[in-house]
Amino acid sequence: MYLNKEVKETIFKKHGKSEKDTGTPEGQVALFSHRINHLSGHLKNNRKDYNTERSLVKLVGKRRHVLDYLKAKDIERYRAIIKELGIRK
């Protein structure tokens, strides 16, 4: 599986406060980005997989919602995570 416990812990350790802290917006955005990248690669090979396409669109919306929240709360943290993950608006 592409997203197991160890992968999640490394994502949250790198982008969050700790490997157990899953609630920070930066950690959530990083996890969503990892999942989005995986689903995008899957859709390049399986372009008629409409369920995965729908899931991808929902994930992008969730990530955008968390990023909007972070932008409203702390613009510096928002800019840092955008730059670090290479996300564009």
Buried (B, 14 or more C-beta within 10 A) or exposed (E): EEEEEEEBBEBBBEBBEEBEEBEBBBBBBBBBBBBBEBBEEBBEEEEEBEEBBEBBEEBBEBBBEBBEBBBEEEEEBBEBBBEBBEBEE
